[in-house]
Amino acid sequence: MKQKSLFLVIVFLSISSALYPQHSLLQEEFSNPNFSPPQFLNTHVLNFFHHSCGGNLLDDALAAGLGNLGYHLHSCIYTQYEYENVLTDYRHWYKRFQRELGIRSGSHYYVFEGPDQDLNPALGDRIDDDYQDFMLNYYEFDAEFMDIIIFKSCYPNSAVSSYDTDYDGTSGNNGYGHVTAGTPNADDGVNNFTYLNSTSSVDDPYDDSIWSQGQWDGTESSLAQLKTAYRGMLSIFAAHPDILFIAMQAAPMVYLTNAQANNCREFARWLREDWLHQYDPSGTDQFQDYPHKNVVPFDFHNSIAWTGDDSRLDNEYFWFPQNGHPDNMLDNSNSSKIGRNAGSEDHPESWLNNRAATLFCGGTDNASAEQLHKTPKTYQPWIHAVVNRWEVSQGPTAVNLVQLAAQYVASNGRVKLFWSFRSPDQYENFYVQRRSPMHPDWTNIACLEADTHENERLNYSFDDNTIIDDVYIYRLKLVQVTGSVSYSNEVQVNIGTPVDFILNQNYPNPFNHNTKITYSLSQPSSVSLIIYNLLGHEIMAFQRDLQSAGFHEIIWDGFDQTNAVVPNGVYLYKLRTGDQRSMIRKMTVLK
């Protein structure tokens, strides 16, 4: 970890009097980043929620760069959300993640199958008359399958005012001191989440009576408001360590005054350096370090902005030039050529988008070199380093890689449990745990030792023959060799005639030769099971005539309808009954 030091951001004295006592968590943790392709790269589904300059970045370079690295981009990734900055600026991302992006909020779980409810990922008819209020309704389907989310907001008409969070400079509160202004709690004595939760959708106004400084009327935002919203998002993200969230700071846009440009640049600095040090789960300005590895900012702004020969920025961008920093590629005497004054309709210009994508995906920045008459600089793949860090620490290790499935076998009155995983050398024991509505406490019913065949995918099973209740819920308690404990997903098994229509997770998953897809019917019905690739193309179809109520299974051998082996990757499987009920899940072929 780098030595922490005190320094004053003099260039922003007109914006904030805060002391910035720490380097970014990212700098401290990426002293030895891993740039190799992530082990589970083929299992991830990535989407980029964006508007305006985000679409240009994708079209110019980013989509191709991510695809070339092997990331599965969502099929609608090129579609621009067309309802302008008022609905996509900074203030709304707290609400979007709380209300829209497949994230659980209380008893609600927002999952959309639009714009085409027949699973066609091509842009189709709108779902409802209010679809402009919901980004997913416009260009998203099956949000629950994403596990890497990049989001980029737009400036609210590029008008970010300088009212900012202020601190008293004392040594407490994670090094920032007491917050004296610039949050609902500091200004009006109101919990910050009370303000953030005072509106239920993107199109509804906040209750400005709660925060006298919170006048978010669709025309401007302050630095204090933006930082409050982004601190609030960390509490949402903390509940979902199995999703990687990449916050892409917006580009330095056109038509900014110098004051607005400085405010935007300050927010870029704060997002990179202070955001993850200011996790505030209580909503009372009590800061701590964010505890997980599933949130990372990407400084899109400064990746393409004229730095003004700022040596500190040259050395602290948090991207990875080969042979190390400084990265002074955009130090240039002609400041109007770079960043916020680039008045192209492509905002920013294509060569700047190519530079940003090169920093994100790795490669040589020939575009900037040609424009600025400098020697090309080569960069390591930023996205690989970020995904590797997440996979190893908080990502798929416990949640996605150990996948539990269960099935009641009526012929012998037992529940059969299945699970599989890779790299078992990190585990010592599996405890099979069970509970039921009649016996709500988790109980260990078996303990199995983990095998140690390195780099092989191993399949396990266990038969529970002590069935008494009508419904059971199972999970695995995973004990690592280090002594740390985590848990698998939970699965519910209904004994006897099913009480609902259920499509279970396939097993094994990921799979090599074949996989079993089980489902239950609460009443007799015909069914169809369709397998799609991520482009929405039908790969394989299974039709079953009238089937009895109960448990059923279909085996898929990984061949398509032309009897060709399907390539590695993520696939969707959708079960539809005769009365048009349907469920859909994700599975992975990994050979």
C-alpha positions in Angstrom: 0.0 0.0 0.0 1.3 3.4 -0.9 2.2 5.8 1.9 -0.7 8.2 2.5 0.0 11.9 2.5 -1.7 15.2 2.9 -2.0 17.6 0.0 -4.3 20.5 -1.1 -5.9 20.5 -4.5 -5.1 24.2 -5.2 -6.6 24.3 -8.7 -10.0 23.8 -7.1 -9.9 26.3 -4.3 -12.9 28.1 -5.7 -14.8 24.8 -5.6 -14.0 23.1 -2.3 -11.9 23.7 0.7 -11.7 20.0 1.4 -8.4 18.2 2.3 -7.8 15.1 0.2 -5.7 12.9 2.5 -5.6 9.6 0.6 -4.7 8.1 -2.7 -7.4 6.2 -4.4 -8.1 2.7 -3.2 -7.5 1.6 -6.7 -4.0 2.9 -6.8 -3.2 1.2 -3.5 -4.6 -2.2 -4.6 -3.3 -2.2 -8.2 0.4 -2.2 -7.5 0.7 -5.5 -9.3 -2.3 -5.8 -11.7 -3.1 -8.9 -13.7 -3.5 -8.1 -17.3 -4.1 -11.6 -18.6 -7.5 -12.7 -19.9 -9.8 -13.4 -16.9 -10.3 -17.0 -16.1 -14.1 -16.8 -16.5 -14.2 -14.2 -19.3 -16.5 -16.3 -21.5 -19.2 -16.5 -18.7 -19.7 -12.8 -18.2 -22.4 -10.7 -19.9 -21.5 -7.0 -20.2 -23.7 -4.0 -20.9 -23.1 -0.3 -21.2 -25.9 2.0 -20.2 -25.2 5.3 -21.9 -26.5 8.3 -23.8 -25.1 10.7 -26.3 -21.2 10.6 -26.2 -21.4 7.0 -24.8 -23.0 5.8 -28.1 -20.2 7.5 -30.1 -17.5 6.0 -27.9 -19.0 2.5 -28.5 -19.5 3.0 -32.3 -16.0 4.5 -32.8 -14.0 2.0 -30.8 -15.1 0.6 -27.5 -17.5 -2.1 -28.7 -14.9 -3.5 -31.1 -12.2 -3.3 -28.5 -14.2 -5.3 -25.9 -15.4 -7.8 -28.5 -11.8 -8.4 -29.6 -10.9 -9.2 -26.0 -13.6 -11.8 -25.8 -16.2 -10.0 -23.7 -19.9 -10.8 -24.4 -21.5 -7.4 -25.1 -25.2 -7.2 -24.9 -26.8 -7.4 -28.3 -28.5 -3.9 -28.0 -25.4 -2.2 -26.9 -25.2 0.2 -29.9 -28.7 1.6 -29.4 -28.8 5.2 -28.2 -31.3 6.1 -25.5 -32.9 9.1 -27.1 -34.5 10.9 -24.3 -31.7 13.4 -23.7 -29.7 14.6 -20.8 -32.5 15.4 -18.4 -33.2 11.7 -17.9 -29.6 10.5 -18.0 -27.6 13.0 -16.0 -25.7 12.2 -12.8 -28.6 12.8 -10.4 -30.7 9.9 -11.8 -28.3 6.9 -11.5 -29.1 6.3 -7.9 -32.7 5.9 -8.9 -31.9 3.9 -12.0 -29.9 1.2 -10.0 -32.5 1.2 -7.2 -35.5 1.0 -9.5 -34.6 -0.3 -12.9 -31.5 -2.3 -13.6 -32.6 -5.7 -12.3 -31.6 -4.8 -8.8 -33.7 -5.8 -5.9 -35.3 -3.0 -3.9 -37.4 -4.2 -1.0 -39.8 -6.8 -2.3 -39.5 -5.6 -6.0 -37.2 -7.0 -8.6 -37.1 -5.0 -11.8 -36.6 -7.2 -14.7 -37.6 -6.3 -18.2 -38.0 -8.3 -21.4 -38.3 -5.3 -23.7 -38.4 -3.8 -26.2 -39.7 -7.0 -27.7 -41.3 -9.3 -25.3 -40.8 -12.3 -27.5 -37.0 -12.2 -26.7 -36.0 -10.6 -29.9 -33.1 -8.3 -29.0 -33.5 -6.2 -32.1 -35.1 -2.8 -31.4 -38.9 -3.4 -31.4 -42.1 -1.6 -30.4 -42.2 0.2 -27.1 -43.8 -1.6 -24.2 -45.8 1.2 -22.8 -46.5 4.9 -23.2 -44.1 5.8 -20.5 -41.1 4.0 -21.9 -39.0 7.1 -22.2 -38.9 7.2 -18.4 -37.1 3.8 -18.2 -33.9 3.2 -20.0 -34.4 -0.6 -19.9 -37.8 -0.4 -21.5 -36.1 1.3 -24.5 -33.1 -0.8 -25.2 -32.7 -3.6 -22.7 -34.0 -7.1 -22.2 -33.4 -9.7 -19.5 -31.4 -7.4 -17.2 -30.9 -10.2 -14.7 -28.3 -11.8 -16.9 -25.8 -9.0 -16.8 -22.9 -9.3 -14.3 -20.7 -6.5 -15.7 -22.5 -3.1 -15.9 -20.8 0.0 -17.3 -22.8 3.2 -16.9 -22.0 6.7 -18.2 -24.1 9.7 -17.4 -24.4 12.9 -19.3 -23.9 16.3 -17.7 -27.2 18.1 -16.9 -26.9 20.6 -19.8 -23.2 20.7 -18.9 -24.1 22.9 -16.0 -22.5 21.6 -12.8 -22.4 24.3 -10.2 -19.6 24.6 -7.6 -21.5 24.1 -4.4 -19.6 21.2 -2.9 -19.2 19.0 0.1 -17.0 20.8 2.7 -15.0 19.3 5.6 -13.5 20.8 8.7 -10.0 19.4 8.1 -9.7 17.3 11.3 -8.2 13.9 11.2 -11.2 11.7 11.9 -14.0 10.3 9.6 -11.7 8.1 7.5 -9.2 11.0 7.1 -11.7 13.7 5.8 -12.9 15.2 9.1 -16.4 16.3 10.0 -18.7 17.2 7.0 -19.7 20.8 7.6 -21.8 21.4 4.4 -22.8 19.9 1.1 -25.1 17.0 2.1 -28.7 16.8 3.3 -27.4 15.6 6.7 -24.9 18.4 7.1 -27.1 21.2 5.6 -30.5 20.4 7.0 -30.0 17.5 9.5 -31.8 15.0 7.3 -30.5 11.5 6.5 -29.0 11.5 3.1 -31.0 8.5 2.0 -34.2 10.2 3.0 -33.5 12.8 0.3 -32.3 10.2 -2.2 -35.4 8.1 -1.7 -37.8 11.0 -1.8 -38.6 10.2 -5.4 -39.8 7.0 -6.9 -38.7 7.3 -10.6 -36.4 9.1 -12.9 -39.1 11.4 -14.1 -40.3 12.5 -10.6 -38.7 15.4 -8.8 -36.9 15.1 -5.5 -38.5 16.6 -2.4 -36.5 19.8 -2.3 -38.1 20.8 1.0 -35.9 18.0 2.6 -32.6 19.6 1.3 -32.6 23.3 0.8 -29.6 23.0 -1.5 -31.1 20.1 -3.5 -32.7 22.0 -6.3 -32.5 19.4 -9.0 -35.0 20.8 -11.5 -33.6 19.2 -14.6 -31.4 22.1 -15.6 -28.4 21.9 -13.3 -26.8 20.0 -10.5 -24.1 20.9 -8.0 -21.0 18.9 -7.1 -22.5 18.3 -3.6 -25.6 16.7 -5.2 -23.7 14.5 -7.5 -21.4 13.3 -4.8 -24.3 12.6 -2.5 -26.0 10.5 -5.2 -22.9 8.5 -6.0 -22.2 7.8 -2.2 -25.8 6.5 -2.1 -25.1 4.1 -5.0 -22.4 2.4 -3.1 -24.9 1.1 -0.6 -26.8 -0.5 -3.6 -23.7 -1.9 -5.1 -22.5 -3.4 -1.8 -25.5 -5.7 -1.7 -24.5 -7.1 -5.1 -20.9 -8.2 -5.0 -21.6 -10.7 -7.8 -22.1 -7.7 -10.2 -19.2 -5.6 -11.3 -20.2 -1.9 -11.7 -17.9 0.4 -13.7 -18.7 4.1 -13.3 -17.5 5.8 -16.4 -17.1 9.5 -15.8 -18.5 11.5 -18.7 -16.4 13.1 -21.4 -15.4 16.8 -21.3 -18.2 18.0 -23.4 -18.6 21.0 -25.7 -20.0 24.4 -24.7 -18.6 24.5 -21.2 -17.4 27.7 -19.5 -14.1 27.5 -17.8 -15.9 27.3 -14.4 -18.1 24.5 -15.5 -15.1 22.6 -17.0 -13.3 23.0 -13.6 -16.3 21.7 -11.8 -16.6 18.7 -14.1 -12.9 18.0 -13.7 -13.2 18.1 -9.9 -16.0 15.5 -10.0 -13.7 13.3 -12.2 -11.0 13.7 -9.6 -13.3 12.9 -6.7 -14.8 9.9 -8.4 -11.3 8.5 -9.0 -9.7 9.3 -5.7 -12.3 9.8 -3.0 -15.5 8.0 -3.9 -14.5 4.6 -2.6 -13.1 6.2 0.6 -16.5 7.9 1.3 -18.8 4.9 1.6 -21.6 6.1 3.8 -23.9 3.2 4.6 -25.7 5.1 7.5 -26.5 8.1 5.4 -25.0 10.4 8.1 -21.7 11.4 6.5 -19.8 8.8 8.4 -17.2 7.6 5.9 -15.4 4.3 5.6 -13.6 2.4 2.8 -15.9 0.6 0.4 -15.6 -3.1 1.5 -15.9 -5.0 -1.8 -14.0 -5.1 -5.2 -17.1 -4.8 -7.4 -17.0 -1.1 -8.0 -14.4 0.7 -10.1 -14.5 4.2 -11.7 -13.0 4.8 -15.2 -11.9 8.4 -15.7 -13.2 8.9 -19.2 -13.1 12.7 -18.7 -9.4 13.0 -18.1 -8.5 10.2 -20.5 -9.3 12.7 -23.3 -9.0 16.1 -21.6 -6.1 18.6 -22.0 -4.3 18.2 -18.7 -2.5 21.5 -18.7 0.8 19.8 -18.0 -0.6 18.6 -14.6 2.1 16.3 -13.3 -0.1 14.9 -10.6 -2.7 13.9 -13.1 0.0 12.5 -15.4 1.0 10.1 -12.6 -2.4 9.2 -11.1 -4.9 8.5 -13.8 -5.3 4.8 -12.9 -4.8 3.3 -16.3 -1.7 1.4 -17.3 0.8 2.6 -19.8 3.5 0.1 -20.5 6.8 1.0 -18.8 4.8 3.0 -16.3 3.9 6.7 -15.8 4.0 9.5 -16.5 1.3 9.6 -19.2 1.6 13.1 -20.7 0.3 12.2 -24.1 -2.4 14.9 -24.0 -0.2 17.7 -22.6 -0.2 20.0 -25.6 0.2 23.7 -26.2 -3.0 23.8 -28.3 -5.5 23.1 -25.5 -8.5 23.8 -27.8 -7.6 20.6 -29.7 -8.3 18.3 -26.8 -11.3 17.6 -24.8 -14.0 20.1 -23.9 -13.4 22.4 -26.8 -13.6 19.7 -29.4 -16.7 20.9 -31.1 -17.3 17.9 -33.3 -20.9 16.5 -33.6 -19.2 13.2 -32.6 -18.6 14.8 -29.2 -15.9 14.0 -28.6 -14.1 13.5 -31.9 -13.4 10.0 -33.2 -9.6 10.1 -32.4 -10.4 10.9 -28.8 -12.9 8.1 -28.6 -10.2 5.8 -30.0 -7.8 6.9 -27.3 -10.3 6.3 -24.5 -11.1 2.8 -25.9 -7.4 2.0 -26.1 -6.9 2.9 -22.5 -9.9 0.8 -21.5 -9.0 -2.3 -23.7 -5.3 -2.0 -24.2 -3.2 -1.4 -27.3 -1.2 1.4 -28.9 -2.6 4.9 -29.0 -1.8 5.7 -32.6 -4.8 8.1 -32.9 -3.4 10.6 -30.4 0.1 10.2 -31.7 -1.0 11.2 -35.2 -3.1 14.2 -34.0 -0.5 15.5 -31.6 2.7 14.5 -33.5 4.0 12.4 -30.6 5.5 9.0 -30.2 2.7 6.4 -29.8 2.2 5.1 -26.3 1.1 1.5 -25.5 -1.3 0.6 -22.7 -2.2 -2.6 -20.9 -5.9 -3.7 -20.9 -7.5 -1.8 -18.0 -10.6 -4.0 -18.2 -8.7 -7.2 -17.7 -7.0 -5.9 -14.5 -10.4 -4.8 -13.1 -12.2 -8.0 -13.9 -9.4 -10.2 -12.6 -9.4 -8.3 -9.3 -13.2 -8.7 -9.0 -13.1 -12.4 -10.0 -10.5 -13.3 -7.4 -11.9 -11.4 -4.5 -15.7 -10.7 -4.6 -16.9 -11.9 -7.9 -17.8 -15.4 -9.2 -15.6 -17.2 -6.7 -18.4 -18.0 -4.2 -21.5 -16.9 -6.0 -21.2 -18.0 -9.6 -18.6 -20.7 -9.7 -20.2 -22.9 -7.1 -23.7 -23.5 -8.5 -26.2 -25.6 -6.6 -29.2 -27.3 -8.2 -31.7 -29.7 -6.7 -34.4 -32.1 -7.9 -37.0 -34.2 -6.0 -36.9 -37.8 -7.3 -40.4 -39.1 -6.7 -39.5 -42.7 -7.5 -37.3 -43.0 -4.4 -38.6 -40.1 -2.3 -35.2 -38.3 -2.2 -33.9 -34.9 -3.1 -30.9 -35.0 -5.3 -28.4 -32.1 -5.0 -25.9 -31.2 -7.7 -23.0 -28.7 -7.8 -19.8 -28.0 -9.6 -16.9 -25.6 -9.6 -13.4 -25.0 -10.9 -10.2 -24.5 -8.9 -11.3 -26.6 -5.9 -7.9 -26.3 -4.2 -9.2 -23.1 -2.5 -11.9 -25.1 -0.7 -11.6 -27.6 2.2 -15.2 -28.6 3.0 -18.7 -28.3 1.8 -21.5 -28.4 4.3 -25.0 -29.2 2.8 -27.5 -27.1 4.7 -31.3 -27.3 4.8 -34.3 -25.5 6.2 -38.0 -25.5 5.7 -41.0 -23.3 6.6 -41.7 -25.7 9.5 -38.0 -25.7 10.6 -36.7 -22.3 9.6 -33.2 -22.5 11.0 -30.3 -23.7 8.8 -29.2 -27.2 9.7 -26.1 -29.1 8.5 -27.2 -32.4 7.0 -23.9 -33.5 5.4 -20.2 -32.5 5.2 -18.1 -33.4 2.1 -14.4 -32.9 1.6 -13.4 -30.9 -1.5 -11.2 -32.6 -4.1 -7.9 -30.9 -5.1 -7.6 -31.6 -8.8 -6.2 -28.3 -9.9 -7.9 -26.5 -12.8 -10.5 -29.2 -13.4 -14.2 -28.7 -13.2 -15.5 -31.2 -10.7 -19.1 -32.3 -10.3 -20.6 -33.3 -6.9 -23.9 -34.8 -5.9 -25.7 -35.6 -2.6 -29.0 -37.5 -1.9 -31.1 -36.2 0.9 -33.2 -39.2 2.1 -34.5 -37.6 5.3 -37.6 -36.0 3.7 -40.3 -35.0 6.1 -41.7 -31.6 5.2 -43.4 -30.5 1.9 -40.9 -27.8 1.0 -37.2 -27.6 1.6 -34.6 -24.9 0.9 -31.0 -25.9 0.4 -27.6 -24.1 0.2 -23.9 -25.0 0.5 -21.7 -23.6 3.2 -18.2 -23.2 1.6 -15.2 -23.4 3.9 -11.9 -22.3 2.2 -8.5 -23.5 3.3 -7.9 -20.1 4.8 -10.9 -20.6 7.1 -13.1 -18.0 5.4 -16.7 -19.0 4.8 -19.1 -18.2 2.0 -22.4 -19.6 0.7 -23.8 -20.8 -2.6 -27.1 -19.9 -4.1 -30.2 -21.2 -2.4 -32.6 -23.6 -4.2 -36.1 -24.5 -3.2 -37.6 -28.0 -3.7 -41.3 -28.7 -3.5 -42.1 -32.3 -2.5 -45.0 -34.0 -4.2 -47.1 -32.2 -6.9 -45.4 -28.8 -7.6 -47.3 -25.8 -6.5 -45.9 -23.6 -9.3 -44.4 -23.5 -12.7 -40.6 -23.5 -12.2 -37.6 -23.6 -14.5 -34.5 -24.6 -12.6 -30.9 -23.8 -13.3 -29.3 -26.3 -15.6 -26.7 -28.7 -14.2 -23.8 -28.8 -14.6 -23.2 -25.2 -15.5 -20.9 -24.3 -17.1 -21.0 -27.6 -19.0 -18.8 -29.5 -21.5 -20.6 -32.5 -23.0 -24.2 -32.2 -21.9 -26.4 -30.6 -19.3 -29.7 -31.4 -17.6 -32.5 -28.8 -17.6 -35.2 -29.6 -15.1 -38.6 -27.9 -14.7 -41.9 -28.5 -12.8 -45.5 -28.1 -13.9 -48.2 -27.4 -11.4 -50.8 -28.6 -13.9 -50.8 -30.7 -17.2 -49.4 -28.7 -20.1 -47.5 -28.8 -23.3 -44.1 -27.1 -23.2 -41.4 -25.7 -25.5 -37.8 -25.2 -24.5 -35.9 -22.8 -26.9 -32.2 -22.1 -26.6 -30.9 -18.8 -27.9 -27.5 -17.2 -28.3 -26.9 -13.7 -27.1 -27.8 -12.3 -30.5 -31.3 -13.7 -30.0 -30.9 -16.4 -32.6 -32.6 -19.7 -32.0 -30.0 -22.4 -31.5 -32.0 -25.4 -30.5 -35.7 -26.2 -29.8 -37.4 -29.0 -27.8 -41.1 -29.5 -28.1 -43.1 -31.7 -25.6 -46.7 -32.6 -26.0 -49.0 -32.7 -23.1 -47.0 -33.5 -19.9 -48.4 -34.3 -16.5 -48.1 -32.1 -13.5 -44.8 -32.8 -11.8 -41.1 -32.7 -12.4 -39.5 -33.1 -15.8 -36.1 -32.8 -17.5 -34.5 -32.2 -20.9 -30.9 -33.1 -21.7 -29.1 -30.9 -24.1 -25.8 -32.2 -25.7 -24.5 -28.8 -26.9 -25.4 -29.3 -30.5 -27.5 -26.9 -32.6 -30.4 -27.7 -34.9 -27.9 -28.4 -37.8 -26.1 -31.0 -35.5 -23.1 -28.7 -35.2 -21.3 -28.2 -31.9 -22.1 -24.7 -30.5 -19.1 -22.5 -29.6 -18.1 -21.6 -26.0 -20.2 -18.8 -24.6 -23.3 -17.7 -22.8 -26.7 -18.9 -23.9 -30.3 -18.3 -22.8 -32.9 -21.0 -22.4 -36.6 -20.2 -22.3 -39.4 -22.5 -21.3 -43.0 -21.7 -22.4 -46.1 -23.6 -21.4 -49.3 -24.1 -23.4 -51.0 -21.3 -21.4 -48.2 -18.9 -22.5 -46.4 -18.7 -19.1 -42.6 -18.5 -19.6 -39.4 -18.4 -17.7 -35.8 -17.8 -18.9 -32.4 -18.5 -17.5 -28.7 -18.3 -18.6 -26.2 -21.1 -19.0 -22.6 -21.3 -20.2 -20.9 -23.7 -22.6 -17.2 -24.0 -21.6 -15.1 -26.7 -23.3 
